[in-house]
Amino acid sequence: MKVVAQAEKSDLITHDSDIERAAFALKAMSHPLRLKILCAVGEQEMAVQDIVDHVGTTQSNVSQHLAKLRDKDILASRRDANRIYYRVKDDRTLRLVEMMRDVFCSDGL
């Protein structure tokens, strides 16, 4: 059994490009406020002001972190008149956030 488990672990990520993409995404999400933004947005689309209200910091601070998440291809944005809306670009990111919640959050137990 132990040999099988070790063989499975060694096959988790085998391609360098996949490892780099995973590290890139994790680095982009590693700031507490950026992770909080991702949790706030979740599966929905939110306007910047709604995100600001949800995470509880300044609009300027949130905008800086939204720009980083957008630049790192984690979030997508669209403009409707004078409002900008954000959504998580890839469902795999949401799965990762859900797994982190399950592992790290006391209410995930």
Buried (B, 14 or more C-beta within 10 A) or exposed (E): EEEEEEEEEEEEEEEEEEEEEEEEBEEBBEEEBBBBBBBBBEEEBBEBEBBBEBBEBEEEEBBEBBEBBBEBBBBBBEEEEEEBBBBBBEEEBBEBBEEBEEEEEEEEE
